Amino acid sequence: MLDDAEITDLVRAGESDCLELTESADLSKIRHAICAFANDLPGHKKPGIVIVGLRDDGTCAELTIDDDLLVLLGGLRADGKILPFPVMSVGRRSIEGCDVAVVQVEPSDTLPHRVDGRCWIRVGPRRAQATAAEERRLVEKQVAGTQEFDSRPLSGARLDDLDLHYFELAYLPLAVSPEVRVENDRTLQEQLRSLRLLDRNERPTAAALLALGHDPRTFLPGAYIQFLRVDGEDLADPVRSQREISGRLVEQLQAITAVLDVNIEAPMSIDAGPPHRIRPNYPILALRQIVYNAVMHRTYETSTPVRVTWYRDRIEVISPGGAYGEVNSHNFGQPGSVSYRNPLVAEIMKNAGYAERFGAGIAIARRALAHNGNPPPEFSAEENYVWAIVRPQQ
């Protein structure tokens, strides 16, 4: 448990998504707080503290802190109201001369927690019931601690749904060194299992169907990229070109790269000497990184595609699925803030040459835009999607 000095510092800073103060032993309120701290939606991975005996402003409520109260609070862990059981501890402390009961709740790996069937989270200094999207994020955090969606087999999928010829000729040489392939005599099924593309029952995983499937959208209907070029600044303006890019993962990445490249404008200068190209309105490296990032980190459990919309004054890239794991709306796109919703998809993209270094894509895009004279990229991490905006060279 945190020591007195650490708890005092928290109290002085006021209620937050790590601290709740309550002047009475309102068990219902305390259960909700315990549930919220165990869920740890912000992803702090730090204990949440409930202090019983302090008012909201931090002043002493003069509550009697006896053994009966401590036993009552400790019993909240296993009284069947909070499920699964939270990991917590209870103790008596003195905070600036005021006797209080302190409940310390550890962030959980078994998510989501609920009180009487309702999921509670912390939103800044207050508690709230989780929305459907917030509950989904908690479920994803739980999956992230066990087996991610892209590594799980999909219902109804069979080995016949994979193009084994494509695997052997196109992907296997990228994923396994020639020396290893020469030295072993494993069957294709064994090689697929070693790359986590089949489970032990020879059922294809989601990533296998995405990368090797004859028709990935049979099982993953949203696994495509929608490109739209608008001759204006609004979706209501005339459409200049549009394309729906389907197929296997690498085929999609190849196609969207070509589409981005052909739409970039690089003016010619004839002021001095022979004509020569000047800086393009968008650097292709930045656009690639942002779109590849959207494809890598999106949720594939939806029928919604990655959408790339090219307006006259900006490019918008929308990736289905909000922030994931340790990444949230506050730290999205910042150095060191990386969590992989689809680690196996990320591995496949890395093997195929579509990810230079894990976690570096946005940093590379920022640098390329700055070097080309473009404004920094803009990101918005919402509950159900991540929105990126790139603006042309100034």
N, C-alpha and C positions, 0 to 999 in steps of 0.2 A: 504493500500500500504506500501511496505517496506520503512523505513526511509532513510535519506541521508547517514547515516553511514553504514547501511547494503548494500546499493547500491554501495557506494564507495568501500567497501571491495570486492564486486563481480567484479567490474571493475579492481581493482588491481590484482585480481587472473587471469584475462583474460577470453576470450570467453570459454564457456563450454556448456553442455547440459541444463544449466539453464540461460544462458546469451548470447544475440547476440547484437553486436554493429554495427551501420550503420551510415555513415557520411552524408547521404542524405535521403530525404523523398521519397525513392523508394517504392511506395505503393505495388507493386507486391511482392517485396522482404519481406516487412513487413508483408503482408498477409500470406506468406508462413511460416514465423517465428511464427506468432500467432497460425496458424494451428498446427505447430509442438509442441509448448509448451502446447496447449490445449490437444493434444493427449497423451502427457506424457508417451511415450513408455517405458522409463527407470523405471517408477513407483516411482518417487521421492515423489509425492504428495505434491510438493512445487511449488510456482509460478515460471513461466518463465518470464524473463525480456528482453524487447527489448529497447535499448537506442538509440535514434535518435539524432545525433549530435556529435558522437565520432567515430574516425577512428578505424580500427581493432587493432591498437597498444595502444588504449586508449587515444590518444591525441585529443585535441579539434579541431573540424572541422569548428568552427566559423559559425555554421548554425543559422539563425534567428529563434528563437523559439517564435512565436507569437500565438495569440488566433486562427487565421485562421488555423495554422498547427495543433493545439491541437484538433480543431473541426474536421479537416480532418481525423486525426488519430482515434478519437473516433467514427467517422462514419464507420470505417472498420468493426465494430462489426455487423452492421445490413444492410450492403449494398448488401447482398445476394450473395456475392462471397464466404464467409466462411460459410459452413453449416455442422452441426447445428451451431447456433449462439454461439460464445465463450463467456465466462465470463471474462471480462477484464476491466481495468481502465486506464485512461490516465492523466498524470500530468506534470507540468514543475518543473524541479529541477536544482540545481547547484551542479555540481560534480567537486570538486577541482578548483573552479573558472570558470567553463565552464557551460553555460546554455544548458540544454538538455531537450528533451521530453522523458518521461519514459512511456512505455506501459507494464503494469503488467498483465499477463495472468494466470488465475487459471486452474489447471488440471481439466479435464472434467469427468463427469459421463455419458455423452451421446456420445459414441464413435462409429465409428471413425469420426473425422472432416475432411473435404475436402475443397480444394479451386478449384473451377471450375471442380469438379469431381475428383480431384487428392488428394491423401492422403499424407500429409507431416509429417515427424518425425524428431526428433533430434538425430543425431549420433555424440556424443561428441561435439566438437565445430562447427559442420557444420550441415546444413539441407540436407535432402535427401528425395526423394519420397520413400514411403514404398513399400517393396516387397509384394508379395501375402501372404507370411508367416507372415510378420510383420503386415499386415492388419488383418490377422486372429487372431493374438495375441490381437490386439485392440478390435476386435469383442468379443473375449473371456473375455476381461476385462469388456466390457459392459455387457455381459451375467452374469459375476461374480457379478455385481451390481444389477442384477434383478433376473433371474432364471437360474441356471446352467443347462447344457445339461442333466445331469443325473436325474434331477427333472422334466423334461418336458416329456409329453406323446409323443410316437412315432406314426407316421402316420400308420394307418392300424392295430395297435395293439388293441386287445380286452381282456376282462377279461378271456376268454377261453384260451388265450395264456399263462396264469399263472397256475402253479401247486398249487392249493389252499390247497390240502392235505399236500404237502410239507411245505407250509407256516404255516399251523396250527400246524403241529407236530414238524417241525424242526426249523423254524426261529422265530415264534411268542414267544416261551418260552425264547429265547435269548434276544429278544427286549423289552419285557414287563414283569414286575415282576409278580410272581404267584398271589400275593394279588390283584393286579389291574385286572388281567384276571378273577379272581373269582368274584370280586365285580361288574364288568360291564357285560351287556348282549348285547353288540354291535354285529352286524352281521360281517361276515368276510370282506365284502366290507367296512364297517365303520372302522374296524380295519386297513385295508390296507390304507385307506385314512388318518387315524390318523398318520400313519408311513410314509406318503408322497409317497406311492407306487402306489396310484391311484389319478387321478385328480378329480375335482368335477363332471366330466362327466363319471366317472368310466373307464377312459382310463389308461392303465398301463404306468408308467414312464419308462425311459430307465433303471434306477437302478432296478426297479421291474423285468423287463424282464431279466436283467443280473443275478439277485439273485434268481428269482423264475420261470423263463420261462421254458417251456417244451424244447425249443430249442433256447437259446439266440442268436445264430448266424443267425437265420432267420432274425432278425431285426438289429443285431449288428455283421456283418460278421467278424470283426477283434477281437472279444471277445474270444481270446484263447491265449495260451502260446506255443511257439515253442521251444523245447529243442533239442540241437544238441551237441553230444560229439565227438570231433575231435581228432584223434590220431596223433597230430602234433601241429604246431603253426600257421597254415594257413588254410583257408577254402578249399583250394585245396588238403589238406592232406586227407587220408582215414577217412571215417566216422566210428566211433566206435559204436554209438547208436544214435537213434533219436526218438522223440515222439512229437505228436501234442496233446496238452492237452485242451480239450473242456469241455463243460458242464456248470452247474451253477457256480457262483462265488466261493462259498465255496468248491465245488467239485474240481475246478481248483486249489485252494490254497492247498487243501489236497494232490492232486496228485503231484504238483510241489515240495511240501515239501518232499514227499517220494522219488521223483527222485533225489533231491539234496542230501538227506541223504545217499542214496545207492551209490552215486558216490564219496562221500568223502572217502579219504584213511587215515587210522590211522595205521601207522607202529607199529609192535610189537618189544619190547625190551626184550632180554633174557640175558643181561649182568650181572645182579645181581638178583638171586633168580628166582622165577617163572616168566614166560612171562607176560608182562603187556603192555597195550597200552600207547603210548606216544602221544604228541599233534598231532592232525590231520593236514593235509595240509591246510584245510580251516575250520574255526569254523562255524558250521551249523547255529548258531544264526545270524551271520553277513550275510550269504547268504540269509537266510529267510527275514531279514529286507530289504535288497536291492531289492529282487524280489517282496516282498509285496509292497514296495514303488512304484515300477514300475507299478504294477497292479492298485494300488490305484490312482495314479496321471496321468496315461496315458489318451490320448484322445480316446474316444470310437466312434468318428465320422469318423473313417477310417477303411479300411479293413486290415490294417497292425496289426499283433499280437505283443505282447511282445516277444522278442527273447532272449533266454538264450543260449549262446554258450560256451561250456567248452573245452578250449584248454589245451595242455600239460603244458603251462606256465602261464595261466591266465583264468579267467572267465569273459565274457563280457555279460552285461545285457543292452538291448536297449529297451527303452520305447517310443512308438510313441507319438508325441506331445512335443513341446519344453517347455521352462520355462513358468510359468503361473503367472498372477497377479503380486504380489510384488516381486516374485522370478525372478532373471535374471541370466545371465551367470557369473556375478561377485560374487553374494552372494549365489549361489546354494550350498546347503549342509551345510551352516553355521548356527550356533545357532540363533534362532529367525527369520529365513528367511523361512516362511511357507505360502503358499497359496494353497487352495484346489480347483482344477479344478472339482472334483467330491465329494462334501461334503457328499452326501447321500451314495455313495459307501463307503466312509471312515467310515461313521456311521455303515453301515452294517458289514464291516470288523471288526470294534471295537466290535460290539455286538457279533460277531462270534468268537472273541478271536484272531484275526489276526492283531491287532494293540494294542500295550500295552498302549502307550500314544501318543496322536496326536502331530506330529512334532518331535518325539524323535527317529524315526526309523534309520536315518542316524547316529545320535550320538551313538545309541546302537551298530550299526555295526562297527563304528570306534573303540569303546572301546573293542568290542569282538576281532577284528582283532589285535589290539595292545597287548591284553592280550595273544593271541595265538602266537605272534611273526611274524604276517604278516605285510607287508607294509600297509600304509594307503590306503583306496580306492581312485580311481581316477574318477572324474566326468567331463563330458563335456556337457553343456547345449546348444544345437544348436537350430536352428529355428524350425525344424520339429521333433526333437527327443532329448532324454536325454540318454547319454551313460555312463555306469558305468563299471569300470574295477577293478577286485579284483585279486590280485596276491598271490601265495602260500606262505606258511611259509618259512622264510629265514633260 
